[in-house]
Amino acid sequence: MEPLVVVAGSAEVLARAGAGEGLLTEVERARAARFRHESTREDFVAAHVLVRECAARLLGTEAAALTLLQRCPDCEEEGHGRPYLAEHPEVRVSLSHGKGVVAAAAGFGPVGVDVEQPSRGMVAEVAERVLAPAELARVKEHAEPERAFLRLWVRKEALIKVGRATLDTLAGVDLSALPLDGSPLRGSWDGLHLLDWEDGARGAVVGAVADREPRLLEL
């Protein structure tokens, strides 16, 4: 079965899930309560609800039947680290949230997802630290450098989430052979399938990677 990936507005997810917090664990609720801004808290909750819904669709079950956990491999503390499902450890899940928009992915192999919104100055601030020389050249010559950079950035963030890169090694990951224009875009790198697209309705760019070609999901 192919991996699934989905993007939605935070308000849309919470409205459908009845505020969503009833699905969260005690640890997740405690983390949500620590956010100072209500909008950020809602994005966090929506992402944690959406990843359950995505995994539930993959498994043919209900989101309420799934417990999302995170445990850091370094400090052994709960609440951060790569997410997983207590009832189905064989299923890989990934989630991401931005300002009012969330994304999730689920599959039986490695999956990673990232969602970002355009931010002025982002290219100048981080491009030289995270892009390979060939990627940087393509971004600089592109008609819309910020948009081109964002396409590369979400792909690389998703690669981090499947454990194929780190923030310190991103400049060594060269995706310059992949296209930067069009939506959705599909490609491959080092045995992984990459998918990214521009969600015009929410003003966001979403990137996903998986061991098999992921399928965009409508919830």
N, C-alpha and C positions, 0 to 999 in steps of 0.2 A: 504494500500500500504506500502511495506517495505521501510525503510530508505535507502538512497543511499550514498555511500562513494567512493571517487576517489583520486588517487594520480597521479601527473604528474611532469615533469621537468618544471622549470620556463620558460626556453627559448622556450619550446614546446608550452606552453600556450600563451605566448606573440606573438609568430610567427603566431599562429592560429587566435588570436584576433587582429592582427594588432597593436601591442605595448600595447593594452589594456586600456590605460588611457582614451580613449573616453567613456568607460563604467562607469568610476568612478565619484563619486560626487565631488563637490568642496572641501568638507572636506577631502575626501580620497586623492585627488590630493595634497592638502596642507600637509597632513601627509607624503605622499610619498616624497615630495620635501625636507623634513627635514632630510632624511637619508643622511649621509655623503658619504657612499659608493654606487656606482652605482649598484653593485650586490645585496646589501640588498634592495635597492629601487625596483629593478626588482622582487625580491622575494615577496615583499609586494604587488606590483601591480598584479603579477600573482596569488597570493592567493585570492585576492579580485575579480579577474576575474573568477577564477575557481569555487568559491563558487556560483557565479551567474549561471554559466553553469550547475553546479550540481543541483541547485534548479530549473532551467529552465527545465531540463530533468524530474524532479519529477512532475512539474506542467504542462508539455506539452506546454511550451511557449518559448519565446526567451529571452536570457540573457539580451539583451538591454532593455527589458520591466521591469526589476527588479531594484529597488533602495535599496542598502544595507546601513543600518544605524547602528550606535552604540551610546548608551547613557548610561553614568555611573549612576547607581541608587543612588550612594552616593553623588556625586557632581553635578549631572544633566547636566554635560557638554557632548557635542557631540564629537565623534571621538574615544572614547574608551568605554569599557564595552561590554556586550554580544551583538553580532551582530543580526540583524533581518531585515526582508524585509518589506519595507513600504507598498507595495501593498498586501502582504500576511502575516500578523502578525501571522496567524495560523501555518505557516511553521517555523520550527526551523532549524537554520543553524549554522555551525561551520567551522572554517578554521584554518590552521596552515602553517607556512613556515619555511624552514631551509636554508641551503646553496645550492641553485640551485634546490630545490625540494619543492613542495607545496602539500597540501592535503585539501580536503573539504568534508563536509557531509551535508545532508539535509533530513528532515523527518517531519512527522506530529506530532511527539512526541519528547521527549528529545533526542538530539544527541550531541556528542562531538567527536573531532578528534584531533590527534596530530601526528606530523612527526618529527623524530629525526635521526641524523646520529651518528655513533659510535664516542666517544671521549675518548681518553686515560686519565685515572685518575679520570673519573667521578664516579666510584664506591667508591673509597677511599674518594672522596670529599663530597658526599652527601648521600651515601647508608644508613648509620646509622640514618640519620635524617628523611628519607622518607620511609623506609621499616619496616614492622612488623618483629619481631624476627624470625618467621618461614620463611619469605621471605628472610631475610638476610642469614640465614643458607643455604637455597637452592642456593642462588647466590654464596656463598663462596665455596660450594662443586661442583659447576658446572664446566664442562671442559672449558667453555668460559664465565667467570664471567661478562665481560663487555657486551656481547651480552645478557646474561640472565637478567642482570640488566635493559638493555634497553627495553626488552619486558615488564617488570613490570612498567617501567617509563612511557612509552607511554600509557599504560592502565590507570595509575593513573592520568596523565595529562588530558586524555579524561574525566575521572570522575569529575575532577575539572570543566571542561567546561559545564557539565550538572548540576553543583551545588550540587553534592553528596560528595564533599570533598573540602578541602582547602590545601594550602601548609603546614599549621600548623597541619592539622589532618591526613596527608597521612600515617604516621606511624601506625595509628589506622585502616587503611584499609588493611585487610589481604587477599591477592590474592594468597597465597601460594598453594592452592589446584588446581590452574589452571596449565596446562602444559606450559613448557618453550621452548620446541623443536618442530619444524615443522612449516610449513607455507602454507596456513594461519592457524591460531589457533582460535577456537571459544569456548566461555565459557559463564558463567553467574555469576552474583554477585548481591545480594540484589534486584532481580527483573529486572535487566538490562542485556542486551546481550552485550558481549564483543567480539571484533574481532581485531586481529592484525596479521600482516604479514611482511615478509622481502622482500623489493623491491630490488632484486639483481641488476637490471639494473641501479638503481640510488643510490645504496649503503645506503639505508635508511630503518628504521623500522617505520611502521605506526600502530597506534592504534586507534580504534573507539569504542564508546559505544552508545547504543540506547535502546529505550523501546521495539523494535522488532528487530529481527535478520537482520542486515544490509546487503545490497547487494553491492558487488564490481562492480563499474561502469567503463566501457571503454568509453572514450570520443573520 
